[in-house]
């Protein structure tokens, strides 16, 4: 059958070529008279052009032989180039004809392959469509929770970090249009993509915080995103669906969804007038972390775009809040110090206010019968510069009684929280868990019945990195306090780290933390004392060794040195000793009498005894070098600032002084010289 088909195709091609040849011959015969006429016209024009060029060339005065040679060469060049141009045109036409025949052949082969493939794969695709229909009946419409890792059966869906999605479709790839999971590796067979199996399409409904996702039809940047993070639809292979998705029951699905009024990310902003910057002030619903979202006002407040860093863009809405200057729902936070029953020191104030300039006044009602809602308390008078007051802090009986604020000409009470700061010298903890000792509190807003001038106590040490005030506060109140950090990361910090921190970052240490710290500090001191005692023992051993070495040196020198000196004395006279002594005294600066007595073995101030054969004076023991004191391992107390921190512990004893060398004993006098016999 295949041979018959090939013969039929060859016959058809021969017939087609024969028909085309006859058509070309008839067209050539029809075009012959016009071509002859155009050739004659071309020859006439060429002869006229050559005659005109010859006349122009003769005007140059060149030799006739040279001109004839030039004309002959031009004719030969034109004939040769014309011949090769004709060959090039014929080759190009042959290539075009071959290309056309190959295209026709390829089209025929593709048609046959498509028909054969459809006939072979049609039953298989029908079976796959039936399987997908069954899977759609079981899966489509169910809610699920996406997760990065395989979800365990015992883990509740609230603990799974992933968006909420709904199964929307089940499909499979075909021969000409294979489907692949986004972000997954492509499956190839001989560099030809093949089907990736059955894929399940999931449509994201809400992100992991319950905010509704932005549909792709409403996202103007959907076509520009190259990453799969912003995709609203996710395709997963069916074989990996159980490892990436947890299907929810009806009860879990109802609990996973927020109410309808809390599914939109609301940003209340201030500013934006006349092209000014837009500043977010508040986000709704409450309890959402801003670290998980990117808020963009790049195209203005009307084109707000909020995108979850992992799940993608979400539905959002911008609401202006510029007309609201004070947020009464946010309490005013005060950090105070009780100086005495009638004096209050407000170290720092944090409030939620959008005004650039805020004036704050204080009032002390201690010992008076003035009511909190009386006219004296609620009167907001302008200061000397004409600036209207915005806040008034009322103190009574060593405590903040009320915080009033004025907005739109009306005086309203504001919720507040008063934080009592510990006394100077108390132990406090920092947000990172470090333990420190509090310094003197700085002077802030002093609230007293009578004017008082408290010491300023500004911070003396550099601010600690990473700690900032928690909100808007008066510029005149920096709110920094000195802290000497004694423990960090469960270890003793020595020498103590000195820095200044915001008052909002300190918390009084509890009794359990103090007990643990005192036990650790005692152990630290014991370890240091043990090291110091070990060094003292080493020093004593060095002293004992030096004494032993000094005694052995004196014995050896007394035995050998005496004989030499005896022989020397027998060969010299007392006059020579005196002369040497004078010369040495002039050089060394010592009296000559002392040098003579020393050389004769006589102590200064004694009598002189020098005789032949008398025992010589033993030399003095060698002077050993003093041992250098070892560096002390005892902790050196840090320099405490003046009038800021009391000493944590009594000062440690100084290190032991270096040992003294053994005393140099004077030499014993020589025995008396016997009288000569008569």
Secondary structure, 3 states (H helix, E strand, C coil): CHHHHHHHHHHHHHHHHHHHHHHHHHHHHHHHHHHHHHHHHHHHHHHHHHHHHHHHHHCCCCCHHHHHHHHHHHHHHHHHHHHHHHHHHHHHHHHHHHHHHHHHHHHHHHHHHHHHHHHHHHHHHHHHHHHHHHHHHHHCCCEEEECCCCCCCCCCHHHCCCCEEEEEEEEECCCCCCCCCCCCCCCEECCEECCCCEEEEEEEEECCCCCEECCHHHCCCCCCCCCHHHCCEEEEEHHHHHHHEEECCHHHHHHHCCCHHHCCEEEEEEECHHHCCEEEEEEECCCCCHHHEEEECCCCHHHCEEEECCCEEECEEEEECCCCCECCCCCEEEEEEEEECCEEEEEEEEECECCCCCCEEEEECCCCCCCCCCHHHHCCCCCCCCCCCCEEEEECCCCEEEEEEEECCEEEECCEEEEECCCCCCEEECCCCCEEEECCCCCCEEEECCCCCCCCCCCCCCECCCCCCCCECCCCCCCEEEEEEEEECCEEEEEEEEEEEEHHHCEECCHHHHHHHHHHHHHHHHHHHHHHHHHHHHHHHHHHHHHHHHHHHHHHHHHHHHHHHHHHHHCCCHHHHHHHHHHHHHHHCCCHHHHHHHHCCCCCCCCCCCCCCCCCCCCCCCCCCCCCCCCCCCCCCCCCCCCCCCCCCCCCCCCCCCCCCCCCCCCCCCCCCCCCCC
